[in-house]
């Protein structure tokens, strides 16, 4: 499964942004999907996950209430996509955001994922 993130960019504090993760070489809906982020010099951290079996989502504490992970559908690709809707963005949300996939059915132990995208840069700055 190959994953590609899109939708990153520069926004001001308080604004919103939607990231999209598209997959090829497999059915995205067959995977539990997650978003991670990484700041240079720091460890990659979990942001949100959605299970393929139950669509139950989990979030890191700083993302709760501001970020939403959800499924979508790309008609042209005839494949599911995964969104990360981010609201009320803060400067400390600035990071490269990675999409990841794993064959596990739910978001249990989702620190390790099988497939990764290259990431999309999100910069939150006035």
Residue pairs with C-beta under 8 A, 6 or more apart in sequence:
1 23
1 24
1 25
1 26
1 28
1 31
1 101
1 114
1 115
2 23
2 24
2 25
2 115
3 21
3 22
3 23
3 99
3 100
3 101
3 115
3 116
3 117
4 21
4 22
4 23
4 24
4 99
4 117
4 118
5 19
5 20
5 21
5 97
5 98
5 99
5 117
5 118
5 119
5 120
6 19
6 20
6 22
6 120
7 17
7 18
7 19
7 20
7 120
8 17
8 19
8 96
8 97
8 120
8 121
8 122
9 17
9 121
9 122
9 123
10 123
10 124
10 125
11 17
11 89
11 122
11 123
11 124
12 124
12 125
12 126
13 89
13 90
13 91
13 124
13 125
13 126
14 88
14 89
15 89
15 124
16 85
16 86
16 87
16 88
16 89
17 85
17 86
17 89
17 122
18 83
18 84
18 85
18 86
19 35
19 83
19 84
19 86
19 97
19 99
19 120
19 122
20 72
20 81
20 82
20 83
21 28
21 33
21 35
21 81
21 82
21 83
21 84
21 99
21 117
22 28
22 74
22 77
22 79
22 81
23 31
23 79
23 80
23 81
23 101
24 77
24 79
27 79
27 80
28 79
28 80
28 81
28 82
28 101
29 52
29 71
29 79
29 80
30 52
30 103
31 52
31 101
31 102
31 103
31 114
31 115
32 49
32 50
32 51
32 52
32 53
32 101
32 102
32 103
32 104
32 105
32 106
32 107
32 110
33 49
33 50
33 52
33 69
33 82
33 99
33 100
33 101
34 46
34 47
34 48
34 49
34 50
34 69
34 99
34 100
34 101
34 102
34 107
34 110
34 113
35 47
35 48
35 49
35 69
35 82
35 84
35 97
35 98
35 99
35 100
36 44
36 45
36 46
36 47
36 97
36 98
36 100
36 113
37 44
37 45
37 47
37 93
37 95
37 96
37 97
37 98
37 122
38 44
38 45
38 95
38 96
38 98
38 119
39 94
39 95
39 96
44 98
45 60
46 60
46 110
46 111
47 59
47 60
47 63
47 67
47 84
47 97
48 57
48 58
48 59
48 60
48 63
48 67
48 68
48 69
48 84
49 57
49 58
49 59
49 69
49 107
49 110
50 56
50 57
50 69
50 70
50 71
50 82
50 107
51 57
51 105
51 106
51 107
52 105
52 106
53 105
53 106
54 105
54 106
55 71
56 106
56 107
57 68
57 69
57 70
57 107
58 107
58 110
59 67
59 69
66 86
66 87
66 88
66 89
67 84
67 85
67 86
67 87
68 83
68 84
68 85
68 87
69 82
69 83
69 84
69 85
70 82
70 83
70 85
71 80
71 81
71 82
71 83
72 80
72 81
72 82
72 83
73 79
73 80
73 81
74 80
74 81
82 99
84 97
86 93
86 122
89 122
89 124
90 124
91 124
91 125
92 124
93 122
93 124
94 122
94 123
94 124
94 125
95 121
95 122
96 119
96 120
96 121
96 122
97 119
97 120
97 121
97 122
98 116
98 117
98 118
98 119
99 116
99 117
100 113
100 114
100 115
100 116
100 117
101 113
101 114
101 115
102 110
102 112
102 113
102 114
102 115
103 114
104 110
